[in-house]
Amino acid sequence: MTETESASRAQGSLDGGSKPTKTPQQDEETLKNWYIGSIDQGTTSTRFLIFNRRGVPVASHQIEFKQMYPHSGWMEQDPREIVDSVWTCIEEATRSFTNEGHSINDIKAIGITSQRETTVLWHADTGEPLYNAIAWPDTRTQAIVRELKQRKGADKLQEICGLPLSTYPSSLKLTWLFRNVKEVQQTYDAGKLMFGTIDTWLLYNLNGGKDKNVHITDSTNASRTMFVNLHTLEYSPEMLDFFQLDPQKITLPKIVPCSDPDAFGSLASGILKGKKITGCLGDQSAALVGQQGFEPGMAKNTYGTGCFLLYNVGEKPVMSTHGLLATIAYDFGGKRKPVYALEGSIAVAGSAVKYVVNNLKFVESSDKISDCAATVKDNGGCYFVTAFSGLFAPYWIDDAQGTMFGITQYTQQGHIARAAMEATCFQTKAILDAMEKDSGHKLSELAVDGGMSNSDLCMQSQADITGIPVDRPVMRETTALGAAIVAGFAVEVWKKFEELREINKEDRTIFKPQISPEARDKMYKRWTKAVEMSKGWVDTDQPQ
């Protein structure tokens, strides 16, 4: 039941009909009035934005949805609520769009970007989920990871799929569901089990659910499951065998490129009923596209719930030997080859800020955290290893937990707030060091986006800690922009990367390092010591 498809770019006009006979000036005037919708389904919120051809959002709507934490280290989401949030955002943003005098007919396509490894299982006959979505930061699989690392062939997996055995990929979440949710095993035995990451679940439902049965994913999301051979972009018999999956009993989604005029279907209902979905890619790949990281050596860092640094390595995968992941950067299909990336994944970034707000009650909202941190001139010797989900790249320490060091009677709220933000900056420094070792090249500048990048203090800290300039765009919705770009390419709103050159390039802010190399090295040495001391806090005897 597994299948991979390499879709080709459609020929003809932008709307799928015969080519119009217009002058270049008429074509350009028409293109100016064309728009692309973008679904951005993140870890804690959903939004829908409508971009014009210049990459400017002209309408948007955002909704936060419920996060469930049944036990320490567990994180779940309601799959139905996620779908409902998408429909609501589409309706509200489109109403704002039309209220401004625009026409729905001018929205030519829709792109989707989403959180990646979060896993959903559902019954083929009913289309109903069998359990909550297990979110990507969830760490309930720690004991399973330790067990599988002892299984024959475990040392060869990363060479095939680019990912290490950890709590992060979808494969481990699926293993837990098999072992702990009776209905999942029963549905699998009956050959009725459908698997998907959030992109697949959304596409299935947006197209009409079981009636249309659109079960599809793109190569960037598929590469996060551990089921795919990174070199061929097809499901790997070796990987499926390692995880003891029978492809006749579980339906895995068809894999296609990120940009395709037909494969992703169309909206089955709502205010934009019939609009084609022509682009789909994982959120971090979308941010790289939105930052126009189209050349080898380009990189971006997105500060969301977690923090993710992607480094374009070109058309051949580079397998890291320094704790990074190999993954698909983007895949535009047609005559273009897939492009690969090295990735450094930090599990906790914006969620550390939320912890300071919601649990420690230092400030009333996340946007006030910088003000709190600015009440002191530095971290006062306080270091906060925010290992709420263990530590991801480049450390991969599953048994670490959140720990704070250097607290004295001098420590104030501002020191802890600053330490919470600096934790992401230190981990980014560790990832950049690993990338330099893997690639042989030192990054000269870091492009940034995401919620935490709104903080001047945090971005200045990032420049100080890494020792390289940080480049922040004015329009920080680069993830949603990336989804719009891949969707727009499928319907020829854009045809060449050069056409994107001026998008989101004006009035960017550059943060330059302001501390000495000696001060930087001293801070990083203390951070490294704190990481070492955070190990071994998780009970290794927890049930599987």
N, C-alpha and C positions, 0 to 999 in steps of 0.2 A: 504493500500500500504506500510505499515511499516513491517519490518521483521528483526529478529535477528537470527544470525547463529553462532553456536559455532563450529568452524572448527577443525578438528583433523589433527595431523601431518602425513604427507605422509610416507609410508613405502617404503623400497627398497633402491636403490642407490641414490647418491647425485644428479644425473641428471634425476631421475624419472624412469629409466629403471630397469632391474633386477640387483641384487647385483653382483658385479664383484668378481671373485675369485682371489684376490691378497694377497700377504703377507702384514703384518702390515707395513714393511719397504717401500713397493711399494705404499701403500695407503698414508703414510705420505709424501713421495716424491711428489705424485700427489697433495696432499692438499697444499703443499708449493707454487705451481704454480696456485692456484685458487684465484680469486679476486671477490670482491663485489662492485657494483656501488651504489652510494648514492646520491639521489636528496635531496638537502637542500634548500627548498623554504622559505626564511625568509621575514620579514616585508619590507625590503628595497632592498634586493638583492636575486638573485638565484645563486646557485652553484651546480656543479656536481663533485663529487670526486670518485676516484677508490681506494679502500683499498686492501692491501694484507691481508693474514690470520693473520699476526702479528699486524694488526690494524694501519699500516703505510700507509698514502696516497701517491700513486705513480703518480697520475695525477689529475689535477683539472682545472676547469674554472669557473669564476664568472662574473655575469652581474648585475649591478644595474638597477632598473626599476623605472618608473615615479610615484611619489606620488602626488595626487591631493588634494588640500585644498580649496574647493569651498566657504566655510564660516568658521568663527572662530569655532574651535572645531570639524570640519568635516575632515575626512580623507578617501579618496577613491583611488582605484586602478583599472586599466583596466584588466579584467579577461583574455582577449585574449593576452595581452602583457605578462602576467604571464606565460601562456602556451608556448608562443613563446620563452620566456627566458629559459624555461626548455629544450626545444628542442635544442636551440643553445648551451647551456652549455654541454648537452650530446654529441653533435657532436664534439665540440672543445676539450673537455677533452679526449674523446675516440681517437681522432686523435693524441693527445699528447702521449697517452698510446701506440698506435701502432707504433708511430715514435720512441719510446724507445725500440722497438723490441718485445713487448708483442703481444699476439694473442687475438683477440676478443673472440675466443672460450673459453678462460680462465676466462672470466667474467661469473660467474655462476648464478648470480641473481642481482636484484636491490631493494634497499630499498628507501622509501620516508619519509621525515620528513618535516613539514610545520608549518607556522604560524597557530594558532588555530582558534580563534573565528571569524575571518574574513569571511564574508558571501556573497555567490553568489547564485543568482536565475536564472534559465534558462527555456526555453520552451521545453517541451518534444518532440515536432514534429520537431523543427528546430535545437535544441542543442545550440541555441544562447542565450547569457546572456540578461536579461531584464533590467539591470541597472549595473552600476559599482559595483565592490566589495566594501562593506563597511568594512573598516579595524578595527581591534580589539580596537585600542585606541580611535576611534571616539566617541564623546560625544553628538551627536545630540539628543539622546534619553533621556536626563535628565528629561524633563517634563513627558515623558511616564513612566519613572521609578517612579516618585512621584505619578502619577496617579495609577499605578498598585499596589503600596504598600498599597493603600486604598481598593483594591479589596478583596472580601471575599476569605479566604484561603491563602492570601499572606504570613502570618506568618508561614505557614507549608511547604513552598516550599523547603527551604534549607535542611530540614530533608529528603526530597525525593531525591533531585538532588545534594546536596552538595554545591550549589552556591547561593549567595544572589542576590536579584534583584538589578541590577546596569547597567550601560551603557556597561559593559564588555561582557556578553554572547551573543551568536548569536540570541537568542530568541527575544531580544529587537530590534535588527537591522531588523529582519523579520517583527516585528510589525510596525516599522516605514515605511518599504517598502510597506506594505499593505495599510497604511493610506495615503501615499504620491505619490506613483507611480501607475497611473491608469492601466497601462499594467499588472502590477503584480496582482492586484485584478481581472482583467478580465481573466487572465490565470488561476488563482486559481478557479474562478467560473466555468471555462470550464474543470477543472480537469486535466490540463496540466502543472501544476507548479512543477518544480524540485528544490529541496533545497540541498545545500551542503556547507560545509566549504571548505577551499582550497584543502585539501587532496582529497575530493570527486570530486571536479571540475577537478583536475589534473588527477586522475585515469580515470574519464569519457573520457577526451580528449586523454590521452596517449594510451588508448585502442581503439580509433577510433571514439569517440563521439557517435552520435545517432545510427550509424550503429551497434555497439556492445552493446550500452546502459549498460555499466558497471557502476552501481550506488551503491557505497559502501563506508563505512568508517570503521575506527577501534574504539575500545572502548575508547581510550584516547581522541581522537578528539570528539567523540560523547558525552563524559561526559562534554564537554564545552558548549553545546548548551542550557542546562536547560530542554531538552526534555526527558532525560534518567533517569530512576530510578537507582541510584548509587549502590543499593544493588543487583539488578537483572541484570543490564546491558541491559535492554530492554526499549523500549520506554514506557513512563509512561502515561496511560490514564488520570491521574489526571493533569499532567503537560500540556498535549496537550489541555485538557479542559480549564485549567486556561488561556492559551494563545489563546483560541477560534479557534483552528485548527481542521479542519475535515480531518482525514487521508485518506479519499476517494478523496479529492481534491488536496492534496499536496503529492508528492512522497518524502519520507524521505529515506536516504540511508540505506541499510542493514548494520548491525553492526557485525563485526567479530573481532577475536583477532588480535593483532599487527603482529603476525608472522604466515604466512599461505602459503603453497606451491602452492595453486591454486586460492584462492579467489580474489586476486587483479589483475588477468589477466596478460597481457604482452604488450610490446610496439608494436604499430600497424605499425610503419614506422620508417624511419631513419636508422642511422648507426648501431644501436643495435636492429633492427627489430626482433621481436620474443623473445627477452630476457624477462624472467618472472620477474614480480614484486612480491616479496614474503614477504615484510615487509612494514609496514606503522604505524607511530605514530606521535603524536604532538611533536613540537620542544622541549618543556621543559621535556617531558617524555624521549625523545631521549637523551637529555643531561644527565639525571640521569642514563640511561642505559650505555651511553658512559663513564660515570665516575664510572661505575660498582657499583652503589648504590643498591645492591641486598639484603642487610640485613636490617631489621628494625632498625631504629636509624641512618641510613646513610642519608646524605643530600648533595645537591649541589646548587650552586648559579650561574646562567648564566647572564652575563652582556651583553645584546644585545641592541636592540632599547629600550626595557623595561628590567626589571631585575626580575628574577623569582627564588625563593628558593623552592625546593621540598624536603620533608622529608619523607622517607619511613616509613610507620606505619604498614606494614604487610598485611595480607590477609583479614582484616576486616576494613571497613571505620571508621574513627574517625571524628565525626562532631564537628567542632571548635565552641567554645564559646568565642573566643577572636579575631575575625575578619579575620580568615584564611579560605581558601577554602578546601573542601574535593574533591578529584579527583582520577582518575585512574592513578597510576604511570606507570604501564606497564602490558601487558597481553600476555604471550607467547603462550597461547592456549595449545592444547593437554591435558596432564594430569596435567599441572601446573595451579594453581589457579591464578586469577587476583590479583595484588598487588596494594594497595592503598597508597595515599600520602596526607599529608597536604601541602598546597601551599600558599606561600606569593607572591602576584603579585604586582610589582611596574610598573606603566604605563610608566614612563619616566626615562631612564638611558642614553644610548648612544644618544638618541634624544636630551637630554640636551646639550651634547657635540656638536652635530651638530648645535644646536641653537647658542651656543657661537661662533662657526666657521662661520656659514652662515648669522646669523642675527646681531651679535655684531661685527663680523669681527676682532676678537682679533688675530687669527692665520689663516693661509691659508688652513690648513687641520686638520682633527680630530687627526691624529697621533702626532700633535705638541702641543696638549692641555696640556700634562704633562710638557713640557718644559716651557710653559707659567705659569702654576701653581707653578713650582719649582723656579720661580724668587722671591717668597716670602716664608717665613718660616712657615706661618700658614694662616688661613683664615682672619686674621685681624679683627675678630668679625663679618664677613659677612656671612649670612645664606641665602641660595637660596632654597626656597620651589618650586620645579619644577613641580607644579601641572597643567601642560598643558592640561591634560585630567581628571581634578579632582585628588583626591588621592585615590589609591587602598588600598590594604592590608597594615596594619591592620586597617586603619582609615575608609575607605569607605565614603569619604566626596565628594559628587558630585558637591557641589557648591564652592569648593576651586578653586583658579586660581594661576598661577605662581606669586610668590611674593618674593621680596628680602629685607632683613632686615639688619640693622647694617651698612649701607653705610655712610661713613663720607668723609671728604676731604682727609683722609689718604688712602681710598680705591683705589687700583690699579687693573689693568686687571688681574694680577696674583691671587689676592684675590677672584675675581669673578669666574675665571676659577677653582680654587681650591674648591670654594663653590659649583659649579655645579657638580663636581665629588663627593664631600662629601655628597651631597643630597641623592644619591643612597646608600651610606654607612650608613647614619643615618636611612634610611627606612629599610635597611637590619637588623640593630640592633633592630628596633621596631618589625620586623617579628620574629626574633630569640627569643625575650622576649615572644611574644605571643605563639610561638611553645613550649617553655619551660612550659608555663602555661597549654597548651592543652595536652601535652604528659607526663608531669611530669619529663622530662629529659632535662638536659642542654647539648647542643652540645659542644663537646670537640675540634672540628676542622671543618673548612669549606672548602670544595672542590669548586673550582671556574673555570670558563671558560667564553668564549665570548670576544668580542672586547675590552671592558674596562679593562678586566683582563690583557691585555698586558702592562698596565701601572703599573710599580713598585710603583710609588707614590700613585696611587689609591688603590692598594692592601695593601700597608703599612697603609694607612689611614683606610682601612676596618678592619685590625687587631687591630689598635689602638682604633677604635670606638666600636668594638664588644668585645674586650678583649679576643679574642680567636685566635689561629693561623689560617692562611689562606694558603691553599695548592693548588698550581697552577701547572698543568702539562706542559711539554714542548710542546706537540702537543695539541693545544687548539680547534681543530675541533671536539669536543666531541659530538656535536649534530649530525653531519653527521655520525660519528662513531657509534652512537647509532642506527641509521637507518640501517647501514650496519650490525650491530650485529643481529638485529631482522630478517633481510632478510637472513643472513647466517645460523641462527638456523633453519629456515624453510627448507633449502636444506642440512642441516647437515654438513655445513662447520665447525660449532662448535656444540657440542651436550650437553655439560655441562658448567655451569658458571665457574667451576674451570679452564677450558681451557683458559679463558680470563685473568687469574690472572696476567700475566706478561705484558699485553697490556698497553702501555702508562704509565708505572710505573717508568721508569728510569729518573733520573735527575730532579725530581720535585722540585719546589722552595717553601720553607716554610717562610712565613712572620709572625714574632712574635710581639705581642704588645710591644710598646716602650714608652708608656706614663703611667703616674700613674693613678690608679682608680679615684682619686680625679679630675684630669684634664679631664678624660673621662666623668665623671658624670656631670661636669660643662658644657662641650660642648653639651651633650645630653639634658640637661635641657634647654639650649637656643634653641636648635632645636625644642623641644617639644613646647616651647612658640611660636616659629615662625609658626609652624603648626596650632596652635589655632588661630593665627592672620590671617591666609590665608583663613579662612572660609568665606562664604557668599558673594563672589564677583560675582557669576553668577546670571544673571537676571532670577528669578524664573517664570517670565511671558512669557518666550519664547514659540513660537508655538510648537505643537506636530506633 
